[in-house]
Amino acid sequence: MVLGVVLCAPVVNMARGSADGGMDNAIVVRAARTWLAGGSPYDDPHFLYLPSAVLAAVPEAVLPVEALRLVVPAVVTSLLVVGWAAALRVHGVPWRSRFAVVGLVGLAMGFAPFGHLVRLGNWTAVAAAALPLGLLAVVRGRWGAAGLVFGAAVALKPLLAPMALLFVFARRWRELGVMVGVPVVASGGAALVMPDPVGFFTRTLPFLARGEDRFVRLYEASPGAVLMRVGVPEGVAVGVGVVGASVGVGCAFLRWRRGGEDGGVGAEGARVGETGALVMLSAFLVSRPSYDHYLLVVVPVLVAGVLRVGGVARSPWFWVGMVPQVPGFTWPFLEVATRRAFRDALSLCVVGGGAAWWVVARRRVSPPQSLPVPSPGAAAPSAPPRPRARG
């Protein structure tokens, strides 16, 4: 009952107060409507998606606005629930457990990006569901399925493109080809029916390379964007982000090489989940753009492993990084919405840096000691002599 209220209340509020299902979703829907009218979706510089996303948004483009107000927040919420359930299974936690319910309530009520994503209707929700689903497929040894999941997510929004590194770490070249091939085929086919087939390369990529426009830059949470706002030269600011991302990727590779460590229940899930989370956190440190709701892609995967000894979510730095994302927590001088990026950058850096440090510095968990098994034919150990009673 409580969980239903927590999840449904934001959906109803969005249906009552939103004009078209969320500002970010409206950008994609507007692009699809432009294409249906014969124009180029890339006439809007804020449309930052591949051509395949245009065709995926066509069903929304033909829906009435009244339906979008309810459908979009409901779909976003459902994707976040699916992502949490898959993250639990990555670590071997039953999705019907008490921890599953408490954790989902905590994310919905205590993690501000959850509400932001529902209100914006941003397609980051696809990545938030696809990352744990793909990682779950990896844990079960289904690398081909993981490639399909990640590739389909990239075709809708390129956010999970860095997950190609996981296939490189594991030397799964054929499955890497599957991940790359899905968005290439989908976007290539979609581009053929666009008035401007190369608009993504001639308009969107240069727009991203310039750091977008002044309005969007106010909400970017990457260290480079935030440092430039306080007067740090662009070269230095970008260099800081590149160094942080490089260190993070190195720590992700180290985590992959260390394997399942203790070999207990959920060990492989911890290895895969933490490696994937580190790869994505590293990408967010250097990517342009990088927003607060990107954290929702990796945080559930890490939180789901908190029950395991040695998990990243057991690091105190992980929870320190979560403090700026507590709804209603007022920060001095950062109350203005356009200054929220400073709080988001702090969360990103502390969570990413804390996860990397935890992976490198923590000791290996020792496997449980077991009694030696006697070889066949060996004499069984004799019982100790019983003491004689003194009469």
C-alpha positions as CSV (number, residue, x, y, z in Angstrom):
1,M,0.0,0.0,0.0
2,V,2.7,2.5,1.0
3,L,4.8,1.6,-2.1
4,G,1.8,2.1,-4.3
5,V,1.1,5.6,-2.9
6,V,4.8,6.6,-3.1
7,L,5.0,5.6,-6.8
8,C,1.6,6.7,-8.0
9,A,1.5,10.1,-6.3
10,P,4.1,11.7,-8.6
11,V,2.4,10.2,-11.7
12,V,-0.9,11.8,-10.7
13,N,0.7,15.1,-9.9
14,M,2.4,15.1,-13.3
15,A,-0.9,14.2,-15.0
16,R,-2.5,17.2,-13.3
17,G,0.2,19.8,-13.8
18,S,2.2,18.8,-16.9
19,A,1.3,20.2,-20.3
20,D,2.8,17.3,-22.4
21,G,4.4,14.7,-20.2
22,G,7.6,16.5,-19.2
23,M,9.9,19.1,-20.7
24,D,12.6,16.6,-21.9
25,N,10.2,14.1,-23.4
26,A,8.5,17.0,-25.2
27,I,11.8,17.7,-27.1
28,V,11.8,14.2,-28.6
29,V,8.0,14.2,-29.3
30,R,8.4,17.6,-31.0
31,A,11.2,16.2,-33.1
32,A,9.0,13.3,-34.2
33,R,6.1,15.6,-35.1
34,T,8.5,17.7,-37.1
35,W,9.6,14.7,-39.0
36,L,6.0,13.6,-39.6
37,A,5.4,17.1,-41.0
38,G,8.3,16.7,-43.4
39,G,10.9,18.7,-41.5
40,S,14.3,17.8,-40.0
41,P,14.3,16.8,-36.3
42,Y,17.7,18.3,-36.0
43,D,16.4,21.8,-36.6
44,D,16.0,21.8,-32.8
45,P,19.5,22.1,-31.4
46,H,18.3,20.5,-28.1
47,F,17.4,17.3,-29.8
48,L,20.5,15.2,-28.9
49,Y,19.3,11.8,-29.9
50,L,20.1,9.4,-32.8
51,P,17.7,9.2,-35.7
52,S,16.3,5.9,-34.4
53,A,14.9,7.8,-31.4
54,V,12.7,9.8,-33.8
55,L,10.9,6.8,-35.1
56,A,10.6,5.4,-31.5
57,A,8.9,8.7,-30.5
58,V,6.3,8.5,-33.3
59,P,3.7,6.6,-31.2
60,E,3.9,9.4,-28.7
61,A,3.6,12.0,-31.4
62,V,0.2,10.7,-32.5
63,L,-1.2,10.5,-29.0
64,P,-3.3,13.3,-27.7
65,V,-1.7,15.6,-25.1
66,E,-4.1,14.4,-22.4
67,A,-2.8,10.9,-22.8
68,L,0.8,11.9,-22.7
69,R,0.3,13.7,-19.4
70,L,-0.5,10.3,-17.8
71,V,1.4,7.8,-20.0
72,V,4.8,9.4,-19.9
73,P,5.3,9.6,-16.1
74,A,3.7,6.2,-15.7
75,V,6.2,4.7,-18.2
76,V,9.2,6.4,-16.6
77,T,8.2,5.2,-13.2
78,S,7.7,1.7,-14.5
79,L,11.1,1.7,-16.1
80,L,12.7,2.8,-12.8
81,V,10.9,0.0,-10.9
82,V,12.1,-2.5,-13.5
83,G,15.7,-1.2,-13.2
84,W,15.6,-1.6,-9.4
85,A,14.2,-5.1,-9.6
86,A,16.9,-6.1,-12.1
87,A,19.6,-4.5,-9.9
88,L,18.5,-6.6,-7.0
89,R,18.7,-9.8,-9.0
90,V,22.2,-8.8,-10.2
91,H,23.3,-9.1,-6.5
92,G,21.2,-12.2,-5.9
93,V,18.6,-10.4,-3.7
94,P,15.0,-11.5,-4.1
95,W,12.9,-8.7,-5.6
96,R,10.0,-9.6,-3.3
97,S,12.1,-9.2,-0.1
98,R,11.6,-6.5,2.5
99,F,14.8,-4.8,1.5
100,A,13.5,-4.6,-2.1
101,V,10.4,-2.6,-0.9
102,V,12.3,-0.4,1.5
103,G,15.0,0.3,-1.0
104,L,12.5,1.3,-3.7
105,V,10.7,3.6,-1.3
106,G,14.0,5.1,-0.2
107,L,14.9,5.8,-3.8
108,A,11.5,7.3,-4.6
109,M,11.3,9.5,-1.5
110,G,15.0,10.1,-0.5
111,F,16.7,10.5,-3.9
112,A,15.9,13.7,-5.7
113,P,16.8,12.6,-9.2
114,F,14.0,10.0,-9.0
115,G,11.4,12.7,-8.9
116,H,13.3,14.9,-11.3
117,L,13.3,12.1,-13.9
118,V,9.6,11.5,-13.6
119,R,8.8,15.2,-13.9
120,L,11.1,15.7,-16.9
121,G,10.0,12.6,-18.7
122,N,13.7,12.2,-19.8
123,W,14.6,9.1,-21.8
124,T,17.4,8.5,-19.3
125,A,14.8,6.1,-17.7
126,V,15.5,3.7,-20.6
127,A,19.2,3.5,-19.6
128,A,18.2,3.2,-15.9
129,A,16.3,0.0,-16.7
130,A,18.7,-1.2,-19.5
131,L,21.9,-1.1,-17.4
132,P,20.9,-3.5,-14.7
133,L,19.0,-5.7,-17.2
134,G,22.2,-6.0,-19.3
135,L,24.3,-6.6,-16.3
136,L,22.0,-9.3,-15.1
137,A,22.3,-11.0,-18.5
138,V,26.1,-10.8,-18.1
139,V,25.9,-12.4,-14.6
140,R,24.0,-15.3,-16.1
141,G,26.5,-15.7,-18.9
142,R,24.3,-14.4,-21.7
143,W,26.6,-11.9,-23.2
144,G,24.7,-11.8,-26.5
145,A,21.5,-10.8,-24.7
146,A,23.5,-8.1,-22.9
147,G,24.7,-6.8,-26.2
148,L,21.2,-6.6,-27.5
149,V,19.9,-4.8,-24.4
150,F,22.7,-2.2,-24.3
151,G,22.6,-1.7,-28.1
152,A,18.8,-1.1,-28.0
153,A,19.2,1.4,-25.2
154,V,22.0,3.3,-27.1
155,A,19.7,3.4,-30.2
156,L,17.1,5.3,-28.1
157,K,19.7,7.4,-26.2
158,P,23.5,7.0,-26.4
159,L,24.0,7.2,-22.7
160,L,25.1,3.6,-22.3
161,A,27.7,3.7,-25.1
162,P,30.6,3.4,-22.5
163,M,29.3,0.0,-21.6
164,A,31.2,-1.3,-24.6
165,L,34.3,-1.2,-22.3
166,L,32.8,-4.1,-20.3
167,F,32.9,-6.3,-23.4
168,V,36.4,-5.1,-24.0
169,F,37.5,-6.1,-20.5
170,A,36.0,-9.5,-21.0
171,R,37.3,-9.8,-24.6
172,R,33.8,-10.6,-25.8
173,W,34.4,-9.2,-29.3
174,R,31.4,-10.9,-31.0
175,E,29.0,-9.7,-28.4
176,L,30.6,-6.2,-28.6
177,G,29.8,-6.3,-32.3
178,V,26.1,-7.0,-31.4
179,M,26.0,-4.0,-29.1
180,V,27.5,-1.7,-31.7
181,G,25.5,-3.2,-34.6
182,V,22.1,-2.6,-33.1
183,P,22.2,1.2,-33.0
184,V,24.2,1.4,-36.2
185,V,21.6,-0.6,-38.1
186,A,18.6,1.1,-36.4
187,S,20.0,4.7,-36.8
188,G,21.2,4.0,-40.3
189,G,17.8,2.8,-41.4
190,A,16.1,5.7,-39.7
191,A,18.5,8.2,-41.2
192,L,17.5,7.1,-44.7
193,V,14.0,8.4,-44.2
194,M,15.1,11.7,-42.7
195,P,15.2,15.0,-44.7
196,D,18.7,15.5,-43.2
197,P,20.3,12.0,-42.9
198,V,23.6,13.3,-41.4
199,G,22.0,15.9,-39.1
200,F,23.3,14.1,-36.0
201,F,26.9,14.5,-37.2
202,T,26.6,18.0,-38.8
203,R,24.5,19.6,-36.1
204,T,24.3,17.6,-32.8
205,L,27.9,16.6,-32.4
206,P,29.3,20.1,-33.0
207,F,26.7,21.5,-30.6
208,L,27.9,19.0,-27.9
209,A,31.5,19.8,-28.7
210,R,30.9,23.5,-28.0
211,G,29.4,22.6,-24.6
212,E,25.8,23.4,-25.7
213,D,24.3,26.8,-25.1
214,R,24.4,29.0,-22.0
215,F,21.0,27.9,-20.7
216,V,21.8,24.2,-20.8
217,R,25.3,24.8,-19.4
218,L,23.8,26.1,-16.2
219,Y,22.5,22.6,-15.4
220,E,25.5,20.5,-16.4
221,A,27.1,18.6,-13.5
222,S,30.4,17.4,-15.1
223,P,33.4,18.8,-13.2
224,G,34.6,20.6,-16.4
225,A,31.4,22.5,-16.8
226,V,31.2,23.4,-13.1
227,L,34.9,24.5,-12.8
228,M,34.6,26.8,-15.8
229,R,31.7,28.5,-14.1
230,V,34.0,29.5,-11.2
231,G,36.7,30.9,-13.5
232,V,38.9,27.9,-14.1
233,P,40.4,27.9,-17.7
234,E,38.6,25.6,-20.1
235,G,41.7,23.5,-20.8
236,V,42.3,22.9,-17.1
237,A,38.7,22.2,-16.3
238,V,38.4,19.7,-19.2
239,G,41.7,18.1,-18.2
240,V,40.5,17.5,-14.6
241,G,37.5,15.6,-16.0
242,V,39.6,13.6,-18.4
243,V,42.0,12.6,-15.6
244,G,39.1,11.6,-13.3
245,A,37.5,9.6,-16.0
246,S,40.8,7.8,-16.9
247,V,41.4,6.9,-13.2
248,G,37.8,5.6,-13.0
249,V,38.2,3.4,-16.0
250,G,41.4,2.0,-14.7
251,C,39.7,1.2,-11.4
252,A,36.8,-0.5,-13.3
253,F,39.3,-2.7,-15.1
254,L,41.0,-3.5,-11.8
255,R,37.6,-4.5,-10.3
256,W,36.9,-6.7,-13.3
257,R,40.3,-8.4,-13.0
258,R,39.8,-9.1,-9.3
259,G,36.9,-11.4,-10.1
260,G,34.3,-12.5,-7.6
261,E,36.7,-12.3,-4.7
262,D,35.2,-14.5,-2.0
263,G,33.2,-16.7,-4.5
264,G,30.1,-16.6,-2.3
265,V,26.5,-16.0,-3.3
266,G,26.3,-12.8,-5.4
267,A,30.0,-12.6,-5.9
268,E,29.8,-12.4,-9.7
269,G,27.0,-10.0,-9.5
270,A,29.1,-7.7,-7.3
271,R,32.0,-7.9,-9.8
272,V,29.8,-7.1,-12.8
273,G,27.7,-4.5,-11.1
274,E,30.6,-2.6,-9.6
275,T,32.5,-2.7,-12.8
276,G,29.6,-1.4,-14.9
277,A,28.8,1.3,-12.3
278,L,32.5,2.5,-12.3
279,V,32.5,2.6,-16.1
280,M,29.4,4.8,-16.2
281,L,30.5,7.1,-13.4
282,S,33.8,7.6,-15.2
283,A,31.9,8.6,-18.4
284,F,29.7,11.0,-16.5
285,L,32.8,12.8,-15.2
286,V,33.9,13.8,-18.7
287,S,30.7,13.7,-20.8
288,R,28.9,16.8,-22.1
289,P,26.2,17.0,-21.0
290,S,26.0,15.4,-17.6
291,Y,22.9,15.9,-15.4
292,D,21.8,14.9,-11.9
293,H,19.4,12.3,-13.1
294,Y,22.3,10.4,-14.8
295,L,23.1,9.2,-11.3
296,L,19.9,7.2,-11.3
297,V,21.4,4.9,-13.8
298,V,24.2,3.7,-11.5
299,V,23.0,4.3,-7.9
300,P,20.3,1.5,-7.8
301,V,23.0,-1.0,-9.0
302,L,25.3,0.0,-6.1
303,V,22.6,0.3,-3.5
304,A,21.2,-3.2,-4.3
305,G,24.6,-4.6,-3.2
306,V,24.7,-2.9,0.2
307,L,23.7,-6.2,1.9
308,R,27.0,-7.8,0.7
309,V,30.1,-7.4,2.8
310,G,32.6,-5.2,1.0
311,G,30.0,-3.7,-1.3
312,V,30.7,-0.2,-2.6
313,A,27.5,1.1,-1.0
314,R,29.0,0.2,2.4
315,S,31.6,2.9,1.9
316,P,30.9,6.0,4.0
317,W,31.9,8.1,1.0
318,F,29.0,6.7,-1.0
319,W,26.5,8.0,1.4
320,V,28.3,11.3,1.8
321,G,27.8,11.7,-1.9
322,M,24.1,11.0,-1.6
323,V,23.6,13.9,0.9
324,P,23.3,16.6,-1.8
325,Q,20.5,14.6,-3.4
326,V,18.3,14.5,-0.3
327,P,15.0,16.3,-1.2
328,G,14.4,19.4,0.8
329,F,17.9,19.7,2.1
330,T,18.9,23.3,1.8
331,W,22.5,24.2,0.9
332,P,23.9,27.7,1.7
333,F,24.2,29.9,-1.4
334,L,23.0,27.0,-3.7
335,E,19.2,27.4,-3.3
336,V,18.8,28.9,-6.8
337,A,17.9,26.3,-9.4
338,T,20.7,27.3,-11.7
339,R,23.2,26.6,-9.0
340,R,22.1,23.1,-8.4
341,A,24.8,21.8,-10.8
342,F,27.3,22.5,-8.1
343,R,25.5,20.1,-5.7
344,D,25.2,17.5,-8.5
345,A,28.8,17.8,-9.4
346,L,29.7,17.2,-5.8
347,S,27.6,14.0,-5.7
348,L,29.1,12.8,-8.9
349,C,32.7,13.3,-7.9
350,V,32.3,12.0,-4.3
351,V,30.3,8.9,-5.4
352,G,32.7,8.2,-8.3
353,G,35.8,8.9,-6.4
354,G,34.6,7.0,-3.3
355,A,33.7,3.9,-5.4
356,A,37.1,3.9,-7.1
357,W,38.9,4.3,-3.8
358,W,36.8,1.6,-2.2
359,V,37.6,-0.9,-5.0
360,V,41.3,-0.2,-4.8
361,A,41.8,0.1,-1.1
362,R,39.5,-2.5,0.4
363,R,41.0,-5.9,1.3
364,R,39.9,-9.0,-0.4
365,V,37.2,-10.8,1.5
366,S,38.6,-14.1,2.8
367,P,36.7,-17.2,1.8
368,P,35.1,-19.0,4.7
369,Q,37.3,-21.7,6.2
370,S,36.2,-25.2,5.7
371,L,37.2,-28.5,7.3
372,P,39.6,-30.6,5.3
373,V,38.0,-33.5,3.5
374,P,39.8,-36.8,4.1
375,S,41.0,-38.7,1.0
376,P,39.3,-42.1,0.2
377,G,40.8,-44.9,2.3
378,A,42.2,-42.6,4.9
379,A,41.5,-43.5,8.5
380,A,39.0,-41.4,10.2
381,P,40.3,-39.3,13.0
382,S,39.8,-41.0,16.3
383,A,37.7,-39.3,19.0
384,P,39.6,-37.8,21.9
385,P,39.8,-40.1,24.9
386,R,37.1,-39.6,27.5
387,P,38.5,-38.6,30.9
388,R,38.1,-41.2,33.6
389,A,35.9,-40.4,36.5
390,R,37.8,-40.3,39.8
391,G,36.2,-42.5,42.4
